[in-house]
Amino acid sequence: MTQTLAHHYHGRTVLVTGHTGFKGSWLCLWLRELGARVVGFSLAPPTEPSHYRLLDLDVESFLGDVRDAAALRAVVERCQPSAVFHLAAQPLVRLSYREPVETLTTNVLGTVNVYEACRAADCVRAIVSITSDKAYQNRESATGYRETDPVGGSDPYSCSKGCAELITSCYRASYFPAHGYGSAHRTLLASARAGNVIGGGDWAEDRLIPDAVKAAARGEPVPLRNPRSVRPWQHVLEPLAGYLLLGARLLEGRPEFAEAWNFGPDAQGEVEVEAVVAKMQESWPALCYYAAPDASGPHETKTLKLDSGKARDRLGWRPVWDWVEAVERTALWYRRYHETGAVRSREDLAQYTQDALRRGCEWVAG
């Protein structure tokens, strides 16, 4: 029988870099629900409101920059994590055009610093490094990218994520090779690439759902810069389930899982931007929009799809909520927050776990 996530994480010390961000805060919530001791290393919450602050989690939080190698190493030495989830990053495409040095140093040098801190410690057994579907060289392909496809990118953000993947491959081959596991070292390193994630608690700039939510709060329609662009939409809990499952396999000491992995929706989740906002409007009528294509803006990929067959076949991971339910739950999260101030993240996590169990994903159990 497959052992549950709680079996692997309960009582363990887990370091999450980028814990104050959108995905990082959701991951910390899930890890705490599983009974892990969670340590976070990140900059201060990047937005106000902040999902991390709203959750009020019992997390040992250290504020710092992943570009500060000494500070990062001190936290690892002090807290002795057995698993590390590296999410700290400059995550915005349009900001990367304005701040390329910050983007590249954070996403590339920051990743090196995380690996060096782990390499210097005897405690770390598993590292899951989160990059992006934009790490792939963009061919505007109608078929999904696979883990064996070339990485790279023409914009600073995509380039930085492609470089992070190359750094990961380098460290895995040079310092954490599968053939040396158990003798030369005891650390397994994997990377994860996810599609566009949505869910409550994201207020970042220049992202579709946060922009729509902020416009609705002001009583204004949101302009859609790229209404016909296709993205692989999924609720934030979907890739997090994959990250946690992947981390569990590494903690089991299984070198065959120390590779790159895609976590994206089924083909039905590859949907145009306008269709996503229109579906969101059905659950929150106050949200309005209009198409406003911006030909003068920086280049953004028109079509982006992932092939997650490897994760389905070898990890046993699969999506639980389709894109419609993901959008509806996201809209209801924001609507409830703006109308009552309530935060339904724990409710969403509990429902996701129940639905996953009904679909036969026994490993999600807490």
C-alpha positions as CSV (number, residue, x, y, z in Angstrom):
1,M,0.0,0.0,0.0
2,T,1.2,3.5,-0.8
3,Q,2.4,5.4,2.2
4,T,0.7,8.7,2.8
5,L,2.2,12.2,2.7
6,A,1.7,12.4,6.5
7,H,3.8,9.3,7.0
8,H,6.7,11.0,5.2
9,Y,6.4,14.6,6.5
10,H,5.0,14.3,10.0
11,G,7.6,15.3,12.6
12,R,10.2,16.2,9.9
13,T,11.9,19.5,9.6
14,V,11.2,21.0,6.1
15,L,12.7,24.2,4.7
16,V,10.7,26.2,2.3
17,T,12.4,29.0,0.5
18,G,10.0,31.6,-0.8
19,H,7.5,30.7,2.0
20,T,5.9,34.2,2.1
21,G,4.9,34.0,-1.5
22,F,1.7,32.7,-3.1
23,K,2.7,29.1,-3.8
24,G,5.1,29.0,-0.8
25,S,2.4,30.0,1.7
26,W,0.0,27.3,0.3
27,L,2.8,24.7,0.6
28,C,3.5,25.7,4.2
29,L,-0.2,25.4,5.0
30,W,-0.2,21.8,3.6
31,L,3.0,20.8,5.3
32,R,1.7,22.1,8.7
33,E,-1.5,20.1,8.2
34,L,0.7,17.0,7.6
35,G,2.5,17.6,10.9
36,A,5.8,18.8,9.6
37,R,8.0,21.3,11.4
38,V,8.2,24.1,8.8
39,V,11.1,26.5,8.5
40,G,10.8,29.4,6.0
41,F,13.5,31.6,4.4
42,S,12.3,34.4,2.2
43,L,11.9,38.1,1.7
44,A,9.1,39.8,3.5
45,P,5.6,39.1,2.0
46,P,5.7,40.7,-1.4
47,T,2.1,42.0,-1.4
48,E,-0.5,43.5,0.9
49,P,-2.8,41.7,1.5
50,S,-0.6,38.7,2.0
51,H,-1.8,35.1,1.9
52,Y,1.0,34.1,4.2
53,R,0.0,36.7,6.9
54,L,-3.7,35.9,6.6
55,L,-3.0,32.2,7.2
56,D,-1.1,33.0,10.5
57,L,0.8,29.7,10.3
58,D,3.1,28.2,13.0
59,V,6.2,28.5,10.9
60,E,9.8,29.4,11.9
61,S,10.2,32.3,9.6
62,F,13.6,33.8,8.7
63,L,13.5,36.9,6.5
64,G,16.4,37.0,4.0
65,D,17.4,37.0,0.4
66,V,18.5,33.8,-1.3
67,R,21.3,35.8,-2.9
68,D,22.8,36.1,0.6
69,A,24.7,32.8,0.8
70,A,25.9,33.2,4.3
71,A,22.4,33.9,5.7
72,L,20.9,31.0,3.9
73,R,23.7,28.6,5.0
74,A,23.2,29.8,8.7
75,V,19.5,28.9,8.6
76,V,20.2,25.4,7.2
77,E,22.9,24.8,9.8
78,R,20.7,26.0,12.6
79,C,17.4,24.3,11.7
80,Q,18.8,21.0,10.2
81,P,16.1,20.3,7.6
82,S,15.8,16.9,6.1
83,A,13.8,18.2,3.1
84,V,14.1,21.4,1.2
85,F,11.5,22.9,-1.2
86,H,13.1,25.8,-3.2
87,L,10.5,28.2,-4.4
88,A,12.2,31.6,-3.8
89,A,12.3,33.5,-7.1
90,Q,11.5,36.6,-9.0
91,P,8.4,35.1,-10.6
92,L,7.1,37.8,-13.0
93,V,7.8,37.9,-16.7
94,R,7.1,41.6,-17.3
95,L,9.1,42.6,-14.2
96,S,12.0,40.6,-15.6
97,Y,12.2,43.0,-18.6
98,R,12.4,46.0,-16.2
99,E,14.7,44.3,-13.7
100,P,16.8,41.7,-15.5
101,V,19.7,41.7,-13.1
102,E,17.5,41.1,-10.1
103,T,15.7,38.4,-12.0
104,L,18.8,36.6,-13.1
105,T,20.8,36.9,-9.9
106,T,17.8,35.8,-7.8
107,N,16.7,32.9,-9.9
108,V,20.2,31.6,-10.9
109,L,22.6,32.6,-8.2
110,G,19.9,32.1,-5.5
111,T,19.5,28.5,-6.7
112,V,23.3,27.9,-6.5
113,N,23.3,29.3,-3.0
114,V,20.5,26.9,-1.9
115,Y,22.3,23.9,-3.3
116,E,25.6,25.0,-1.7
117,A,23.9,25.4,1.7
118,C,22.4,21.9,1.3
119,R,25.7,20.5,0.1
120,A,27.5,21.8,3.2
121,A,24.9,20.2,5.6
122,D,24.7,16.5,6.6
123,C,21.0,16.7,7.3
124,V,19.4,17.3,3.9
125,R,18.1,14.2,2.2
126,A,15.7,15.6,-0.4
127,I,15.7,18.8,-2.5
128,V,12.8,19.7,-4.8
129,S,13.6,22.8,-6.8
130,I,10.7,24.6,-8.4
131,T,11.2,26.3,-11.8
132,S,8.5,26.9,-14.4
133,D,6.9,25.7,-17.6
134,K,8.6,28.8,-19.1
135,A,12.0,27.1,-18.6
136,Y,11.5,25.4,-21.9
137,Q,12.8,26.9,-25.2
138,N,9.5,28.3,-26.6
139,R,8.6,26.9,-30.0
140,E,4.9,27.9,-29.8
141,S,4.3,24.2,-30.2
142,A,0.8,22.7,-30.3
143,T,2.1,19.7,-28.4
144,G,3.1,19.7,-24.7
145,Y,6.7,20.1,-23.7
146,R,8.4,17.0,-22.2
147,E,11.1,16.9,-19.6
148,T,13.6,15.9,-22.3
149,D,13.0,19.0,-24.4
150,P,15.6,21.8,-24.4
151,V,15.4,24.5,-21.8
152,G,16.1,28.2,-22.3
153,G,14.3,31.4,-23.0
154,S,14.4,34.6,-24.9
155,D,13.1,36.9,-22.1
156,P,15.0,37.4,-18.8
157,Y,12.5,35.4,-16.7
158,S,12.4,32.3,-19.0
159,C,16.1,32.5,-19.4
160,S,16.6,32.5,-15.7
161,K,14.4,29.5,-15.2
162,G,16.2,27.6,-18.0
163,C,19.5,28.5,-16.3
164,A,18.2,27.2,-13.0
165,E,17.4,23.9,-14.7
166,L,20.9,23.7,-16.1
167,I,22.3,24.5,-12.6
168,T,20.2,21.7,-11.2
169,S,21.4,19.2,-13.7
170,C,25.0,20.3,-13.0
171,Y,24.7,19.8,-9.3
172,R,22.9,16.6,-9.6
173,A,25.6,15.2,-11.9
174,S,28.6,16.7,-10.0
175,Y,27.6,16.5,-6.3
176,F,24.4,14.4,-6.0
177,P,24.8,11.7,-8.6
178,A,22.5,8.7,-8.5
179,H,25.4,6.2,-8.7
180,G,27.0,7.8,-5.6
181,Y,23.9,7.8,-3.4
182,G,24.4,6.1,-0.1
183,S,28.2,6.1,-0.4
184,A,29.5,9.5,-1.6
185,H,26.5,11.5,-0.6
186,R,23.0,11.1,0.9
187,T,21.1,13.9,-0.9
188,L,18.6,13.5,-3.8
189,L,17.8,16.5,-6.0
190,A,14.8,16.9,-8.4
191,S,13.2,19.8,-10.2
192,A,9.6,20.5,-10.9
193,R,8.0,22.5,-13.7
194,A,4.4,23.6,-13.4
195,G,1.9,25.4,-15.6
196,N,-0.1,28.5,-14.7
197,V,-1.4,28.1,-11.2
198,I,-4.4,29.9,-9.8
199,G,-6.0,30.0,-6.4
200,G,-6.9,32.3,-3.6
201,G,-4.3,34.6,-2.0
202,D,-2.4,35.7,-5.0
203,W,-2.1,39.5,-5.3
204,A,1.0,39.7,-7.5
205,E,1.2,42.4,-10.2
206,D,0.9,41.5,-13.9
207,R,-0.9,38.2,-13.4
208,L,-4.3,37.5,-14.9
209,I,-6.3,36.5,-11.8
210,P,-4.8,39.0,-9.3
211,D,-5.3,41.8,-11.9
212,A,-8.9,40.8,-12.4
213,V,-9.5,40.6,-8.6
214,K,-8.0,44.0,-7.9
215,A,-10.1,45.5,-10.7
216,A,-13.2,44.0,-9.3
217,A,-12.4,45.3,-5.9
218,R,-12.2,48.8,-7.4
219,G,-15.4,48.3,-9.4
220,E,-13.6,48.5,-12.7
221,P,-13.3,46.1,-15.6
222,V,-9.9,44.4,-16.2
223,P,-8.2,44.8,-19.6
224,L,-7.0,41.5,-21.1
225,R,-3.7,42.0,-22.8
226,N,-3.6,38.6,-24.5
227,P,-7.1,37.3,-24.5
228,R,-6.3,34.5,-27.0
229,S,-3.2,33.2,-25.4
230,V,-3.4,29.6,-24.3
231,R,-2.0,28.4,-20.9
232,P,-2.2,25.2,-18.9
233,W,-4.4,26.4,-16.0
234,Q,-4.5,24.5,-12.7
235,H,-5.3,25.1,-9.1
236,V,-2.3,25.7,-6.9
237,L,-2.9,22.6,-4.9
238,E,-2.4,20.4,-8.0
239,P,1.4,21.0,-8.5
240,L,1.9,21.2,-4.8
241,A,0.5,17.7,-4.5
242,G,3.1,16.7,-7.1
243,Y,6.0,18.5,-5.3
244,L,5.1,16.7,-2.0
245,L,4.8,13.3,-3.7
246,L,8.1,13.8,-5.4
247,G,9.7,14.9,-2.2
248,A,8.3,11.8,-0.5
249,R,9.9,9.6,-3.1
250,L,13.3,11.3,-2.6
251,L,13.0,10.9,1.2
252,E,12.4,7.2,0.7
253,G,16.0,7.2,-0.8
254,R,14.9,6.4,-4.4
255,P,17.5,7.9,-6.8
256,E,15.4,7.1,-9.9
257,F,13.1,10.0,-9.0
258,A,16.0,12.5,-8.8
259,E,15.1,14.0,-12.2
260,A,13.0,16.8,-13.8
261,W,9.2,16.5,-13.7
262,N,6.3,18.3,-15.3
263,F,3.1,18.9,-13.3
264,G,0.4,20.3,-15.6
265,P,-3.3,19.9,-16.2
266,D,-4.9,17.5,-18.7
267,A,-5.3,18.8,-22.3
268,Q,-8.8,20.1,-21.3
269,G,-7.0,22.6,-19.0
270,E,-5.2,24.3,-21.8
271,V,-7.5,27.2,-22.2
272,E,-7.5,30.7,-23.6
273,V,-7.2,33.6,-21.2
274,E,-10.6,35.1,-22.0
275,A,-12.4,31.8,-21.3
276,V,-10.8,31.6,-17.9
277,V,-11.9,35.1,-16.9
278,A,-15.4,34.5,-18.4
279,K,-15.8,31.4,-16.2
280,M,-14.6,33.3,-13.2
281,Q,-17.2,36.0,-13.8
282,E,-20.0,33.3,-13.5
283,S,-19.0,32.8,-9.9
284,W,-18.3,36.4,-9.2
285,P,-20.5,38.7,-11.3
286,A,-18.7,41.8,-10.0
287,L,-15.7,40.8,-12.0
288,C,-15.8,42.4,-15.5
289,Y,-13.3,42.5,-18.3
290,Y,-12.7,43.6,-21.9
291,A,-10.2,42.6,-24.5
292,A,-7.3,45.1,-24.9
293,P,-4.5,43.5,-26.9
294,D,-1.3,45.3,-26.3
295,A,1.0,45.0,-29.4
296,S,3.5,47.3,-27.9
297,G,4.1,45.3,-24.7
298,P,7.0,42.9,-24.2
299,H,6.9,39.5,-26.0
300,E,4.9,36.8,-24.2
301,T,4.4,33.2,-25.3
302,K,1.1,32.7,-27.1
303,T,0.8,28.9,-26.7
304,L,2.3,27.0,-23.8
305,K,1.5,23.4,-23.0
306,L,3.0,20.7,-20.8
307,D,3.1,17.0,-21.2
308,S,2.8,15.5,-17.7
309,G,2.7,11.9,-18.8
310,K,5.9,11.0,-16.9
311,A,4.5,12.2,-13.5
312,R,1.3,10.2,-14.2
313,D,3.0,7.0,-15.2
314,R,5.9,6.9,-12.8
315,L,4.8,9.0,-9.8
316,G,1.2,8.1,-9.9
317,W,0.3,11.8,-9.7
318,R,-2.7,13.1,-11.6
319,P,-4.9,16.2,-11.5
320,V,-7.9,16.2,-9.2
321,W,-9.8,19.4,-10.2
322,D,-10.4,20.3,-13.8
323,W,-9.8,23.9,-14.9
324,V,-13.5,24.8,-14.4
325,E,-13.5,23.8,-10.8
326,A,-10.1,25.4,-10.3
327,V,-11.5,28.7,-11.6
328,E,-14.7,28.5,-9.6
329,R,-13.0,27.8,-6.3
330,T,-10.5,30.6,-7.0
331,A,-13.4,33.0,-7.7
332,L,-15.3,32.0,-4.6
333,W,-12.1,32.4,-2.5
334,Y,-11.7,36.0,-3.5
335,R,-15.4,36.8,-3.4
336,R,-15.7,35.5,0.1
337,Y,-12.5,37.4,1.2
338,H,-13.7,40.7,-0.4
339,E,-17.2,40.4,1.0
340,T,-16.6,39.0,4.5
341,G,-12.8,39.0,5.1
342,A,-12.9,35.2,5.5
343,V,-10.0,33.0,4.2
344,R,-11.1,29.7,2.9
345,S,-7.7,28.1,2.2
346,R,-8.0,25.4,4.8
347,E,-11.4,24.6,3.5
348,D,-10.1,24.3,0.0
349,L,-7.3,22.1,1.1
350,A,-9.6,19.8,3.0
351,Q,-12.0,19.5,0.0
352,Y,-9.1,18.9,-2.4
353,T,-7.8,16.1,-0.1
354,Q,-11.3,14.5,0.1
355,D,-11.8,14.7,-3.7
356,A,-8.3,13.2,-4.3
357,L,-9.0,10.3,-2.0
358,R,-12.3,9.6,-3.8
359,R,-10.3,9.5,-7.0
360,G,-7.9,6.9,-5.5
361,C,-5.0,9.1,-4.6
362,E,-4.5,7.5,-1.2
363,W,-1.1,9.1,-0.8
364,V,-2.6,12.6,-0.2
365,A,-4.0,11.5,3.2
366,G,-3.0,13.4,6.3
